[in-house]
Amino acid sequence: MSIAVHAVEKRFGDQRALKGVTLRLEKGEVVGLLGPNGAGKSTLMRLVTGYLPPTSGRIEVCGFDVMDEPLETKRRVGYLPEHNPLHEDMYVREYLRFVAGVQGVANRNERVDAVIAEVGLTPEVHKQIGQLSKGYRQRVGLAQALIHDPEVLILDEPTSGLDPNQLVDVRALIRTLGRDRTVILSTHIMQEVEAMCDRVVLIRLGEIVADASLKSMLNAEGGLEAQFKALTA
């Protein structure tokens, strides 16, 4: 079991952002959290990374409790937040070497070269991050999330703001990354989960309202579109 979320609730003051969420994810799955803005997708992701503590309930990553063993869980998680925070004055390779150092990666040069090739950054590696297009910045964000070779990859709105050509490339990259690790991504766009995911988790007002394979959701009466419209009604 890569991720296990047990009856998790998260409150911000009087607001219940998550309401008793339970979820299990296995290695080799690309799972899409689909729901409207404000549904609780980003909150759930931040809880899994350990960035936020749950108000109640428990979360495990690769068998380690996120709150009790935070360093062990963080070693196993790569995270790309919705607003990709990058040092724009640094060069691509320089930035990734810096991140690798923070993560304590052995053989930093070799690992940086491998990740640059994996995410398709080789043509832009000589540039400063501030000179890159939105699509290549997203690739840098993916590279930093992958630099320590995590078992779990958490991507918050990973294709937001990309043009059609960039969308195709980044979607294909995410599908490839999900072959040998667990990937959980959030989106409020139905077509994104259809393009990238094996499994869909529909979330609304802090609650999971459906959880099934993409194939079964597409084959259900009305298809995924009907279920998605019900979320936003």
N, CA, C and O of each residue as an XYZ file, in Angstrom:
932
protein
N       0.844     -1.189      0.000
C       0.000      0.000      0.000
C       0.882      1.244      0.000
O       1.655      1.445      0.937
N       0.784      2.090     -1.041
C       1.604      3.297     -1.098
C       1.037      4.423     -0.245
O       1.779      5.081      0.485
N      -0.278      4.653     -0.328
C      -0.923      5.705      0.455
C      -2.175      5.126      1.096
O      -2.981      4.472      0.434
N      -2.327      5.373      2.383
C      -3.534      4.952      3.097
C      -4.020      6.124      3.929
O      -3.321      6.593      4.828
N      -5.217      6.594      3.627
C      -5.846      7.709      4.341
C      -7.014      7.129      5.124
O      -7.939      6.562      4.543
N      -6.969      7.271      6.451
C      -7.955      6.630      7.319
C      -8.833      7.681      7.997
O      -8.375      8.366      8.910
N     -10.079      7.816      7.565
C     -11.086      8.654      8.232
C     -10.540     10.031      8.600
O     -10.648     10.466      9.747
N      -9.960     10.701      7.629
C      -9.281     11.977      7.887
C     -10.250     13.153      7.788
O     -11.010     13.288      6.829
N     -10.191     13.985      8.804
C     -10.934     15.247      8.811
C      -9.933     16.384      8.954
O      -8.936     16.269      9.668
N     -10.216     17.488      8.261
C      -9.392     18.690      8.401
C     -10.293     19.890      8.567
O     -11.166     20.154      7.741
N     -10.067     20.616      9.650
C     -10.821     21.840      9.936
C      -9.899     23.046      9.890
O      -8.754     22.988     10.336
N     -10.412     24.133      9.347
C      -9.776     25.436      9.445
C     -10.759     26.327     10.202
O     -11.669     26.907      9.610
N     -10.565     26.428     11.511
C     -11.560     27.124     12.320
C     -12.866     26.352     12.312
O     -12.896     25.171     12.657
N     -13.942     27.013     11.920
C     -15.255     26.362     11.862
C     -15.506     25.647     10.537
O     -16.512     24.954     10.385
N     -14.593     25.816      9.577
C     -14.795     25.214      8.251
C     -14.228     23.797      8.216
O     -13.072     23.573      8.576
N     -15.051     22.844      7.779
C     -14.595     21.465      7.593
C     -14.185     21.283      6.135
O     -15.037     21.108      5.264
N     -12.887     21.325      5.870
C     -12.388     21.195      4.504
C     -12.419     19.747      4.027
O     -12.633     19.490      2.843
N     -12.207     18.799      4.940
C     -12.316     17.369      4.639
C     -13.157     16.716      5.724
O     -13.045     17.051      6.903
N     -14.005     15.776      5.305
C     -15.001     15.206      6.213
C     -14.904     13.682      6.222
O     -15.645     12.999      5.514
N     -13.998     13.167      7.018
C     -13.899     11.717      7.187
C     -13.477     10.980      5.932
O     -14.081      9.967      5.580
N     -12.449     11.469      5.248
C     -12.002     10.883      3.976
C     -11.181      9.620      4.227
O     -10.267      9.613      5.051
N     -11.518      8.565      3.511
C     -10.758      7.309      3.529
C     -10.395      6.945      2.090
O     -11.242      6.962      1.197
N      -9.115      6.616      1.884
C      -8.632      6.387      0.515
C      -7.388      5.511      0.573
O      -6.542      5.676      1.452
N      -7.283      4.573     -0.373
C      -6.089      3.718     -0.472
C      -5.587      3.719     -1.918
O      -6.366      3.582     -2.861
N      -4.284      3.876     -2.068
C      -3.677      3.913     -3.401
C      -2.522      2.923     -3.455
O      -1.747      2.790     -2.508
N      -2.428      2.226     -4.600
C      -1.399      1.218     -4.794
C      -0.318      1.704     -5.751
O      -0.534      2.629     -6.534
N       0.841      1.072     -5.679
C       1.928      1.360     -6.601
C       1.498      1.050     -8.032
O       0.808      0.062     -8.283
N       1.914      1.907     -8.970
C       1.593      1.705    -10.371
C       0.273      2.296    -10.799
O      -0.152      2.100    -11.937
N      -0.390      3.021     -9.903
C      -1.654      3.683    -10.233
C      -1.422      5.166    -10.503
O      -0.641      5.820     -9.812
N      -2.109      5.686    -11.514
C      -2.214      7.133    -11.696
C      -3.656      7.494    -11.337
O      -4.590      7.170    -12.070
N      -3.819      8.156    -10.218
C      -5.142      8.423     -9.656
C      -5.436      9.918     -9.749
O      -4.636     10.751     -9.326
N      -6.596     10.236    -10.310
C      -6.991     11.628    -10.445
C      -8.022     12.026     -9.407
O      -9.066     11.387     -9.279
N      -7.724     13.088     -8.663
C      -8.721     13.712     -7.783
C      -9.453     14.749     -8.619
O      -8.871     15.759     -9.012
N     -10.705     14.506     -8.885
C     -11.489     15.380     -9.758
C     -12.604     16.033     -8.959
O     -13.393     15.359     -8.296
N     -12.655     17.347     -9.033
C     -13.719     18.063     -8.337
C     -13.608     19.539     -8.595
O     -12.574     20.009     -9.070
N     -14.662     20.291     -8.288
C     -14.636     21.736     -8.516
C     -13.652     22.421     -7.579
O     -13.195     21.829     -6.602
N     -13.334     23.664     -7.883
C     -12.484     24.444     -6.992
C     -13.118     24.514     -5.603
O     -14.323     24.725     -5.467
N     -12.281     24.333     -4.572
C     -12.781     24.365     -3.210
C     -13.322     23.046     -2.701
O     -13.889     22.988     -1.609
N     -13.156     21.980     -3.478
C     -13.700     20.684     -3.070
C     -12.886     20.014     -1.971
O     -13.400     19.149     -1.262
N     -11.612     20.404     -1.819
C     -10.736     19.790     -0.822
C      -9.576     19.027     -1.405
O      -8.854     18.349     -0.673
N      -9.374     19.120     -2.722
C      -8.314     18.361     -3.390
C      -6.925     18.764     -2.884
O      -6.140     17.913     -2.466
N      -6.633     20.051     -2.923
C      -5.305     20.516     -2.497
C      -5.072     20.260     -1.018
O      -3.961     19.925     -0.610
N      -6.115     20.417     -0.217
C      -5.981     20.144      1.219
C      -5.589     18.698      1.453
O      -4.700     18.421      2.257
N      -6.241     17.771      0.762
C      -5.915     16.358      0.918
C      -4.467     16.090      0.517
O      -3.766     15.341      1.198
N      -4.017     16.689     -0.572
C      -2.636     16.486     -1.012
C      -1.633     17.020      0.005
O      -0.613     16.385      0.272
N      -1.926     18.175      0.564
C      -1.020     18.754      1.558
C      -0.966     17.923      2.828
O       0.065     17.869      3.497
N      -2.066     17.280      3.158
C      -2.072     16.370      4.303
C      -1.200     15.143      4.023
O      -0.455     14.700      4.897
N      -1.290     14.598      2.819
C      -0.494     13.409      2.471
C       0.996     13.733      2.487
O       1.806     12.899      2.890
N       1.361     14.928      2.057
C       2.779     15.303      2.071
C       3.287     15.609      3.470
O       4.498     15.662      3.685
N       2.391     15.811      4.422
C       2.794     16.208      5.759
C       2.916     17.694      5.954
O       3.301     18.154      7.030
N       2.589     18.462      4.915
C       2.658     19.925      5.017
C       1.620     20.449      6.008
O       1.872     21.418      6.725
N       0.452     19.803      6.046
C      -0.591     20.139      7.014
C      -0.880     18.920      7.878
O      -0.819     17.795      7.382
N      -1.197     19.112      9.169
C      -1.605     17.987     10.008
C      -3.112     17.771      9.912
O      -3.856     18.742      9.773
N      -3.582     16.529      9.981
C      -5.032     16.308     10.017
C      -5.597     16.722     11.366
O      -4.911     16.642     12.384
N      -6.835     17.160     11.371
C      -7.523     17.436     12.633
C      -7.826     16.130     13.350
O      -7.719     16.047     14.574
N      -8.201     15.118     12.591
C      -8.392     13.770     13.139
C      -8.163     12.769     12.018
O      -8.149     13.129     10.841
N      -7.983     11.512     12.395
C      -7.692     10.481     11.409
C      -6.196     10.267     11.266
O      -5.402     10.857     11.999
N      -5.819      9.424     10.322
C      -4.424      9.012     10.183
C      -4.082      8.807      8.707
O      -4.920      8.368      7.920
N      -2.838      9.133      8.345
C      -2.361      8.964      6.968
C      -1.038      8.213      7.001
O      -0.152      8.532      7.793
N      -0.912      7.215      6.138
C       0.334      6.460      6.006
C       0.831      6.555      4.576
O       0.047      6.501      3.628
N       2.134      6.696      4.431
C       2.793      6.676      3.123
C       3.856      5.586      3.163
O       4.807      5.655      3.941
N       3.680      4.586      2.316
C       4.614      3.449      2.248
C       4.815      2.808      3.619
O       5.915      2.372      3.957
N       3.732      2.756      4.406
C       3.773      2.104      5.701
C       4.198      2.979      6.858
O       4.201      2.515      7.998
N       4.560      4.238      6.607
C       4.992      5.145      7.659
C       3.908      6.183      7.942
O       3.302      6.725      7.018
N       3.673      6.453      9.218
C       2.694      7.453      9.606
C       3.239      8.845      9.312
O       4.351      9.181      9.718
N       2.450      9.654      8.604
C       2.910     10.965      8.156
C       3.258     11.879      9.325
O       4.213     12.651      9.237
N       2.510     11.809     10.404
C       2.756     12.671     11.560
C       3.827     12.107     12.486
O       4.634     12.864     13.026
N       3.848     10.791     12.679
C       4.794     10.181     13.611
C       6.185     10.006     13.013
O       7.181     10.046     13.735
N       6.258      9.813     11.695
C       7.549      9.569     11.038
C       7.683     10.477      9.807
O       7.756      9.988      8.679
N       7.715     11.798     10.026
C       7.666     12.735      8.901
C       8.853     12.644      7.949
O       8.675     12.792      6.740
N      10.056     12.404      8.460
C      11.217     12.336      7.572
C      11.153     11.104      6.680
O      11.499     11.169      5.501
N      10.711      9.982      7.239
C      10.601      8.767      6.433
C       9.579      8.940      5.314
O       9.810      8.496      4.189
N       8.458      9.579      5.615
C       7.445      9.766      4.572
C       7.918     10.757      3.523
O       7.700     10.543      2.331
N       8.563     11.838      3.947
C       9.015     12.848      2.974
C      10.081     12.301      2.036
O      10.184     12.742      0.891
N      10.872     11.348      2.505
C      11.866     10.721      1.621
C      11.201      9.959      0.479
O      11.810      9.736     -0.567
N       9.978      9.571      0.683
C       9.280      8.727     -0.289
C       8.279      9.482     -1.142
O       7.598      8.886     -1.976
N       8.181     10.795     -0.940
C       7.183     11.598     -1.647
C       7.864     12.689     -2.470
O       8.751     13.390     -1.982
N       7.437     12.819     -3.722
C       7.781     13.971     -4.544
C       6.536     14.812     -4.744
O       5.457     14.274     -4.992
N       6.672     16.141     -4.637
C       5.489     17.012     -4.622
C       5.678     18.181     -5.576
O       6.677     18.898     -5.515
N       4.703     18.358     -6.456
C       4.641     19.537     -7.322
C       3.386     20.314     -6.952
O       2.285     19.903     -7.321
N       3.521     21.441     -6.225
C       2.334     22.218     -5.850
C       1.732     22.934     -7.048
O       2.354     23.038     -8.106
N       0.520     23.424     -6.869
C      -0.181     24.087     -7.967
C       0.597     25.295     -8.476
O       0.732     25.482     -9.685
N       1.105     26.112     -7.566
C       1.915     27.267     -7.948
C       3.372     26.863     -7.810
O       3.955     26.922     -6.728
N       3.942     26.454     -8.930
C       5.262     25.844     -8.996
C       6.338     26.839     -8.515
O       6.658     27.775     -9.248
N       6.901     26.669     -7.316
C       7.874     27.639     -6.796
C       9.280     27.343     -7.293
O       9.891     26.356     -6.880
N       9.789     28.176     -8.162
C      11.103     27.968     -8.750
C      11.979     29.205     -8.556
O      11.473     30.324     -8.479
N      13.288     28.998     -8.478
C      14.244     30.104     -8.410
C      14.572     30.525     -9.849
O      15.409     29.906    -10.506
N      13.914     31.567    -10.325
C      13.986     31.913    -11.740
C      15.349     32.426    -12.176
O      15.651     32.419    -13.370
N      16.177     32.870    -11.241
C      17.498     33.372    -11.617
C      18.535     32.249    -11.693
O      19.680     32.501    -12.068
N      18.164     31.037    -11.350
C      19.090     29.906    -11.405
C      18.964     29.186    -12.752
O      17.901     29.188    -13.372
N      20.046     28.585    -13.184
C      20.012     27.756    -14.385
C      19.415     26.386    -14.036
O      19.435     25.956    -12.883
N      18.887     25.721    -15.057
C      18.168     24.465    -14.833
C      19.014     23.461    -14.067
O      18.585     22.940    -13.037
N      20.214     23.188    -14.567
C      21.064     22.185    -13.917
C      21.490     22.642    -12.519
O      21.549     21.844    -11.584
N      21.782     23.934    -12.396
C      22.180     24.487    -11.107
C      21.069     24.288    -10.071
O      21.327     23.876     -8.940
N      19.839     24.586    -10.475
C      18.703     24.451     -9.554
C      18.499     22.992     -9.141
O      18.281     22.702     -7.965
N      18.569     22.087    -10.098
C      18.343     20.681     -9.778
C      19.471     20.116     -8.912
O      19.220     19.252     -8.072
N      20.695     20.582     -9.099
C      21.795     20.183     -8.214
C      21.533     20.679     -6.785
O      21.796     19.975     -5.809
N      21.010     21.902     -6.687
C      20.678     22.457     -5.380
C      19.619     21.607     -4.682
O      19.764     21.271     -3.507
N      18.551     21.259     -5.411
C      17.479     20.444     -4.826
C      18.002     19.067     -4.437
O      17.647     18.535     -3.385
N      18.844     18.493     -5.287
C      19.425     17.185     -4.987
C      20.255     17.235     -3.712
O      20.257     16.288     -2.926
N      20.965     18.352     -3.510
C      21.736     18.511     -2.284
C      20.852     18.598     -1.056
O      21.156     18.007     -0.020
N      19.760     19.334     -1.173
C      18.813     19.443     -0.056
C      18.239     18.069      0.291
O      18.039     17.747      1.462
N      17.980     17.269     -0.738
C      17.401     15.933     -0.529
C      18.436     14.889     -0.114
O      18.080     13.754      0.205
N      19.717     15.268     -0.116
C      20.761     14.323      0.267
C      20.977     13.223     -0.747
O      21.306     12.094     -0.385
N      20.794     13.547     -2.024
C      20.925     12.551     -3.096
C      22.393     12.206     -3.314
O      23.234     13.096     -3.441
N      22.697     10.922     -3.358
C      24.048     10.475     -3.694
C      24.269     10.598     -5.200
O      23.317     10.552     -5.979
N      25.533     10.753     -5.606
C      25.873     10.861     -7.036
C      25.011     11.929     -7.714
O      24.318     11.662     -8.696
N      25.072     13.140     -7.166
C      24.177     14.206     -7.603
C      24.251     14.472     -9.103
O      23.217     14.587     -9.762
N      25.460     14.570     -9.647
C      25.585     14.904    -11.070
C      24.910     13.873    -11.948
O      24.202     14.219    -12.894
N      25.129     12.608    -11.635
C      24.543     11.540    -12.441
C      23.020     11.552    -12.322
O      22.310     11.360    -13.310
N      22.522     11.782    -11.096
C      21.071     11.787    -10.898
C      20.425     12.979    -11.595
O      19.356     12.844    -12.191
N      21.062     14.140    -11.526
C      20.528     15.322    -12.212
C      20.467     15.081    -13.715
O      19.467     15.406    -14.356
N      21.521     14.519    -14.277
C      21.530     14.235    -15.717
C      20.418     13.260    -16.090
O      19.763     13.419    -17.120
N      20.211     12.248    -15.244
C      19.189     11.239    -15.536
C      17.788     11.860    -15.512
O      16.964     11.554    -16.374
N      17.514     12.723    -14.539
C      16.190     13.330    -14.427
C      15.958     14.329    -15.551
O      14.851     14.414    -16.083
N      16.980     15.079    -15.915
C      16.857     16.008    -17.042
C      16.429     15.260    -18.301
O      15.553     15.716    -19.036
N      17.047     14.116    -18.540
C      16.678     13.318    -19.710
C      15.275     12.739    -19.559
O      14.511     12.697    -20.523
N      14.937     12.294    -18.357
C      13.637     11.646    -18.121
C      12.477     12.582    -18.397
O      11.470     12.162    -18.967
N      12.597     13.844    -18.005
C      11.474     14.774    -18.166
C      11.582     15.613    -19.448
O      10.738     16.476    -19.689
N      12.611     15.369    -20.268
C      12.719     16.056    -21.549
C      13.207     17.494    -21.461
O      12.774     18.349    -22.234
N      14.109     17.761    -20.520
C      14.631     19.121    -20.353
C      15.932     19.376    -21.096
O      16.437     20.499    -21.079
N      16.481     18.370    -21.741
C      17.807     18.497    -22.356
C      17.926     19.696    -23.294
O      18.951     20.376    -23.243
N      16.938     20.002    -24.155
C      17.107     21.141    -25.071
C      17.193     22.499    -24.364
O      17.702     23.459    -24.943
N      16.704     22.594    -23.125
C      16.630     23.876    -22.414
C      17.565     23.954    -21.211
O      17.495     24.903    -20.430
N      18.430     22.971    -21.061
C      19.206     22.867    -19.826
C      20.202     24.012    -19.654
O      20.642     24.276    -18.535
N      20.566     24.695    -20.740
C      21.548     25.783    -20.668
C      20.918     27.118    -20.262
O      21.627     28.113    -20.111
N      19.596     27.148    -20.084
C      18.898     28.404    -19.832
C      18.637     28.625    -18.343
O      18.620     27.688    -17.545
N      18.433     29.903    -17.997
C      17.902     30.223    -16.686
C      16.420     29.849    -16.644
O      15.732     29.902    -17.663
N      15.939     29.476    -15.473
C      14.552     29.043    -15.342
C      13.590     30.153    -15.757
O      12.535     29.877    -16.327
N      13.946     31.408    -15.474
C      13.098     32.533    -15.840
C      12.930     32.719    -17.331
O      12.016     33.422    -17.764
N      13.797     32.099    -18.136
C      13.717     32.199    -19.597
C      12.863     31.094    -20.211
O      12.621     31.104    -21.418
N      12.408     30.153    -19.408
C      11.693     28.991    -19.934
C      10.215     29.288    -20.151
O       9.635     30.151    -19.492
N       9.617     28.555    -21.089
C       8.168     28.603    -21.275
C       7.479     27.938    -20.091
O       8.118     27.258    -19.287
N       6.167     28.143    -19.995
C       5.386     27.537    -18.924
C       5.526     26.014    -18.924
O       5.646     25.395    -17.867
N       5.509     25.422    -20.110
C       5.622     23.970    -20.205
C       6.937     23.451    -19.676
O       6.970     22.446    -18.967
N       8.030     24.131    -20.015
C       9.330     23.687    -19.529
C       9.503     23.984    -18.050
O      10.219     23.258    -17.359
N       8.866     25.031    -17.548
C       8.911     25.262    -16.099
C       8.214     24.120    -15.351
O       8.664     23.685    -14.291
N       7.114     23.651    -15.925
C       6.442     22.508    -15.307
C       7.351     21.277    -15.315
O       7.338     20.486    -14.372
N       8.129     21.120    -16.368
C       9.074     19.996    -16.415
C      10.148     20.140    -15.340
O      10.564     19.151    -14.736
N      10.595     21.377    -15.104
C      11.560     21.598    -14.023
C      10.922     21.242    -12.683
O      11.560     20.623    -11.831
N       9.652     21.639    -12.500
C       8.940     21.280    -11.280
C       8.825     19.778    -11.105
O       9.003     19.267    -10.000
N       8.528     19.063    -12.184
C       8.475     17.609    -12.129
C       9.850     17.022    -11.819
O       9.965     16.059    -11.060
N      10.893     17.609    -12.412
C      12.246     17.117    -12.168
C      12.633     17.246    -10.704
O      13.225     16.328    -10.137
N      12.297     18.401    -10.071
C      12.652     18.542     -8.659
C      11.865     17.569     -7.790
O      12.361     17.102     -6.764
N      10.626     17.263     -8.207
C       9.831     16.300     -7.451
C      10.379     14.876     -7.586
O      10.166     14.037     -6.711
N      11.089     14.612     -8.690
C      11.598     13.276     -8.984
C      13.044     13.073     -8.566
O      13.537     11.945     -8.585
N      13.730     14.138     -8.190
C      15.189     14.083     -8.072
C      15.661     13.022     -7.081
O      16.736     12.451     -7.262
N      14.879     12.750     -6.040
C      15.272     11.751     -5.038
C      14.616     10.396     -5.284
O      14.613      9.528     -4.411
N      14.059     10.224     -6.491
C      13.464      8.964     -6.933
C      12.395      8.459     -5.957
O      12.514      7.361     -5.414
N      11.342      9.276     -5.735
C      10.327      8.909     -4.748
C       9.410      7.798     -5.237
O       9.242      7.591     -6.439
N       8.825      7.094     -4.286
C       7.858      6.053     -4.602
C       6.477      6.630     -4.887
O       5.665      6.006     -5.571
N       6.215      7.819     -4.363
C       4.919      8.474     -4.496
C       5.130      9.861     -5.091
O       6.003     10.606     -4.646
N       4.330     10.206     -6.097
C       4.417     11.500     -6.753
C       3.059     12.192     -6.628
O       2.035     11.644     -7.034
N       3.061     13.399     -6.061
C       1.832     14.148     -5.813
C       1.870     15.432     -6.634
O       2.754     16.269     -6.453
N       0.905     15.579     -7.536
C       0.907     16.677     -8.504
C      -0.397     17.452     -8.393
O      -1.473     16.914     -8.657
N      -0.298     18.713     -8.003
C      -1.476     19.550     -7.811
C      -1.681     20.417     -9.047
O      -0.899     21.333     -9.306
N      -2.732     20.128     -9.811
C      -3.040     20.852    -11.056
C      -1.806     20.934    -11.964
O      -1.394     22.037    -12.324
N      -1.206     19.800    -12.341
C       0.093     19.816    -13.035
C       0.060     20.385    -14.445
O       1.108     20.756    -14.974
N      -1.119     20.465    -15.073
C      -1.169     20.974    -16.446
C      -1.819     22.349    -16.535
O      -2.129     22.818    -17.630
N      -2.026     22.990    -15.407
C      -2.678     24.305    -15.392
C      -1.877     25.328    -16.190
O      -0.679     25.504    -15.966
N      -2.549     25.998    -17.123
C      -1.930     27.085    -17.881
C      -1.094     26.669    -19.073
O      -0.473     27.518    -19.713
N      -1.062     25.377    -19.389
C      -0.255     24.925    -20.526
C      -1.026     25.093    -21.835
O      -2.253     24.996    -21.869
N      -0.272     25.348    -22.920
C      -0.918     25.425    -24.227
C      -1.149     24.006    -24.757
O      -0.631     23.052    -24.177
N      -1.920     23.841    -25.852
C      -2.279     22.492    -26.308
C      -1.090     21.575    -26.575
O      -1.143     20.392    -26.240
N      -0.016     22.098    -27.172
C       1.148     21.253    -27.429
C       1.829     20.827    -26.139
O       2.237     19.674    -26.001
N       1.953     21.754    -25.194
C       2.555     21.435    -23.911
C       1.705     20.422    -23.149
O       2.232     19.541    -22.470
N       0.378     20.558    -23.268
C      -0.523     19.621    -22.605
C      -0.252     18.186    -23.025
O      -0.155     17.287    -22.189
N      -0.131     17.982    -24.331
C       0.094     16.630    -24.854
C       1.382     16.053    -24.287
O       1.412     14.897    -23.866
N       2.449     16.854    -24.274
C       3.747     16.369    -23.809
C       3.734     16.055    -22.318
O       4.223     15.005    -21.903
N       3.179     16.955    -21.508
C       3.203     16.754    -20.058
C       2.276     15.604    -19.655
O       2.594     14.843    -18.741
N       1.139     15.476    -20.331
C       0.263     14.330    -20.050
C       0.984     13.013    -20.318
O       0.915     12.087    -19.511
N       1.670     12.933    -21.446
C       2.398     11.705    -21.784
C       3.499     11.427    -20.767
O       3.733     10.277    -20.396
N       4.168     12.475    -20.323
C       5.227     12.312    -19.325
C       4.662     11.768    -18.020
O       5.253     10.870    -17.422
N       3.534     12.295    -17.573
C       2.936     11.834    -16.321
C       2.501     10.377    -16.422
O       2.663      9.612    -15.471
N       1.946      9.989    -17.576
C       1.579      8.588    -17.777
C       2.812      7.695    -17.651
O       2.749      6.626    -17.044
N       3.928      8.134    -18.223
C       5.160      7.354    -18.147
C       5.662      7.252    -16.711
O       6.094      6.186    -16.271
N       5.602      8.364    -15.984
C       6.081      8.383    -14.600
C       5.272      7.449    -13.712
O       5.782      6.959    -12.705
N       4.017      7.198    -14.071
C       3.156      6.353    -13.264
C       3.346      4.867    -13.459
O       2.657      4.069    -12.824
N       4.256      4.479    -14.316
C       4.434      3.047    -14.581
C       5.025      2.307    -13.383
O       4.664      1.159    -13.126
N       5.935      2.958    -12.645
C       6.618      2.257    -11.556
C       6.558      3.000    -10.223
O       7.371      2.759     -9.331
N       5.586      3.905    -10.098
C       5.377      4.595     -8.821
C       3.901      4.945     -8.694
O       3.145      4.786     -9.653
N       3.490      5.407     -7.555
C       2.121      5.869     -7.359
C       2.055      7.351     -7.686
O       2.848      8.138     -7.168
N       1.116      7.738     -8.542
C       0.928      9.147     -8.888
C      -0.493      9.541     -8.521
O      -1.456      8.888     -8.924
N      -0.614     10.615     -7.754
C      -1.924     11.181     -7.468
C      -1.907     12.630     -7.928
O      -1.036     13.403     -7.532
N      -2.872     12.997     -8.765
C      -2.928     14.345     -9.299
C      -4.314     14.925     -9.106
O      -5.308     14.199     -9.064
N      -4.368     16.237     -8.990
C      -5.662     16.904     -8.827
C      -5.973     17.732    -10.063
O      -5.074     18.243    -10.731
N      -7.248     17.852    -10.350
C      -7.684     18.689    -11.462
C      -9.177     18.993    -11.296
O      -9.902     18.267    -10.615
N      -9.612     20.065    -11.927
C     -11.053     20.339    -11.997
C     -11.531     20.210    -13.441
O     -12.622     20.665    -13.785
N     -10.694     19.580    -14.293
C     -10.994     19.418    -15.716
C     -11.156     17.936    -16.025
O     -10.210     17.160    -15.887
N     -12.340     17.552    -16.437
C     -12.654     16.152    -16.671
C     -11.718     15.521    -17.706
O     -11.294     14.377    -17.545
N     -11.400     16.263    -18.760
C     -10.566     15.701    -19.827
C      -9.162     15.332    -19.341
O      -8.498     14.482    -19.934
N      -8.719     15.970    -18.268
C      -7.398     15.665    -17.744
C      -7.330     14.249    -17.177
O      -6.365     13.525    -17.418
N      -8.345     13.862    -16.430
C      -8.310     12.504    -15.878
C      -8.503     11.476    -16.994
O      -7.930     10.389    -16.932
N      -9.284     11.798    -17.991
C      -9.463     10.871    -19.108
C      -8.149     10.642    -19.841
O      -7.897      9.545    -20.339
N      -7.310     11.674    -19.909
C      -6.055     11.585    -20.652
C      -4.935     10.918    -19.853
O      -4.022     10.340    -20.444
N      -4.990     10.987    -18.516
C      -3.823     10.571    -17.737
C      -4.064      9.460    -16.733
O      -3.108      8.783    -16.353
N      -5.283      9.239    -16.288
C      -5.500      8.457    -15.073
C      -6.028      7.046    -15.334
O      -6.710      6.793    -16.327
N      -5.694      6.134    -14.416
C      -6.254      4.789    -14.400
C      -7.497      4.740    -13.524
O      -8.377      3.899    -13.712
N      -7.551      5.651    -12.571
C      -8.594      5.616    -11.543
C      -9.014      7.053    -11.233
O      -8.202      7.976    -11.281
N     -10.277      7.218    -10.918
C     -10.826      8.547    -10.667
C     -11.486      8.578     -9.289
O     -12.275      7.701     -8.938
N     -11.143      9.609     -8.522
C     -11.777      9.855     -7.228
C     -12.493     11.197     -7.333
O     -11.859     12.242     -7.475
N     -13.822     11.156     -7.262
C     -14.619     12.375     -7.331
C     -14.805     12.928     -5.927
O     -15.223     12.209     -5.019
N     -14.495     14.200     -5.754
C     -14.567     14.818     -4.431
C     -15.379     16.100     -4.499
O     -15.220     16.907     -5.415
N     -16.245     16.272     -3.520
C     -17.125     17.442     -3.483
C     -17.352     17.849     -2.035
O     -17.720     17.021     -1.201
N     -17.132     19.124     -1.739
C     -17.372     19.677     -0.396
C     -16.693     18.839      0.688
O     -17.261     18.594      1.753
N     -15.461     18.407      0.390
C     -14.661     17.708      1.387
C     -14.975     16.242      1.566
O     -14.467     15.615      2.496
N     -15.808     15.672      0.691
C     -16.178     14.269      0.805
C     -15.932     13.549     -0.517
O     -16.124     14.127     -1.588
N     -15.509     12.292     -0.443
C     -15.385     11.457     -1.638
C     -16.767     10.907     -1.978
O     -17.397     10.222     -1.172
N     -17.224     11.224     -3.191
C     -18.560     10.789     -3.589
C     -18.519      9.618     -4.576
O     -19.539      8.971     -4.810
N     -17.342      9.344     -5.155
C     -17.188      8.186     -6.036
C     -15.711      7.864     -6.156
O     -14.864      8.756     -6.101
N     -15.404      6.578     -6.320
C     -14.023      6.117     -6.448
C     -14.048      4.832     -7.263
O     -14.514      3.802     -6.778
N     -13.548      4.882     -8.505
C     -13.601      3.710     -9.381
C     -12.569      3.855    -10.484
O     -11.978      4.920    -10.665
N     -12.360      2.778    -11.215
C     -11.451      2.848    -12.361
C     -12.022      3.789    -13.412
O     -13.236      3.970    -13.509
N     -11.139      4.378    -14.189
C     -11.592      5.266    -15.263
C     -12.500      4.509    -16.228
O     -13.518      5.039    -16.674
N     -12.134      3.278    -16.548
C     -12.921      2.501    -17.496
C     -14.348      2.307    -17.002
O     -15.297      2.476    -17.768
N     -14.511      1.954    -15.729
C     -15.857      1.717    -15.209
C     -16.658      3.010    -15.138
O     -17.873      2.996    -15.333
N     -15.993      4.125    -14.863
C     -16.711      5.399    -14.832
C     -17.165      5.804    -16.227
O     -18.264      6.330    -16.398
N     -16.319      5.561    -17.223
C     -16.685      5.900    -18.591
C     -17.834      5.023    -19.088
O     -18.647      5.460    -19.903
N     -17.899      3.770    -18.590
C     -18.923      2.834    -19.047
C     -20.227      2.927    -18.260
O     -21.236      2.334    -18.643
N     -20.201      3.675    -17.157
C     -21.417      3.814    -16.353
C     -22.463      4.635    -17.093
O     -22.149      5.334    -18.057
N     -23.689      4.546    -16.642
C     -24.770      5.293    -17.286
C     -24.472      6.789    -17.249
O     -24.242      7.364    -16.185
N     -24.481      7.400    -18.413
C     -24.160      8.821    -18.513
C     -22.679      9.108    -18.584
O     -22.276     10.222    -18.920
N     -21.841      8.090    -18.261
C     -20.400      8.253    -18.342
C     -19.852      9.177    -17.267
O     -20.575      9.626    -16.378
N     -18.576      9.446    -17.370
C     -17.905     10.323    -16.411
C     -18.474     11.736    -16.467
O     -18.537     12.428    -15.450
N     -18.884     12.157    -17.649
C     -19.388     13.520    -17.802
C     -20.608     13.767    -16.912
O     -20.716     14.821    -16.286
N     -21.520     12.806    -16.854
C     -22.713     12.967    -16.030
C     -22.363     13.063    -14.553
O     -22.940     13.860    -13.813
N     -21.400     12.230    -14.134
C     -20.998     12.252    -12.731
C     -20.287     13.556    -12.390
O     -20.458     14.099    -11.299
N     -19.493     14.048    -13.324
C     -18.786     15.311    -13.086
C     -19.777     16.460    -13.018
O     -19.632     17.345    -12.175
N     -20.768     16.465    -13.877
C     -21.775     17.538    -13.851
C     -22.530     17.535    -12.526
O     -22.912     18.592    -12.025
N     -22.745     16.350    -11.958
C     -23.435     16.272    -10.681
C     -22.610     16.923     -9.564
O     -23.166     17.446     -8.599
N     -21.289     16.887     -9.702
C     -20.420     17.514     -8.716
C     -20.583     19.021     -8.708
O     -20.551     19.656     -7.654
N     -20.756     19.580     -9.880
C     -20.762     21.041    -10.022
C     -22.162     21.629    -10.048
O     -22.325     22.841    -10.187
N     -23.171     20.780     -9.916
C     -24.561     21.248     -9.965
C     -24.899     22.081     -8.743
O     -26.026     22.558     -8.614
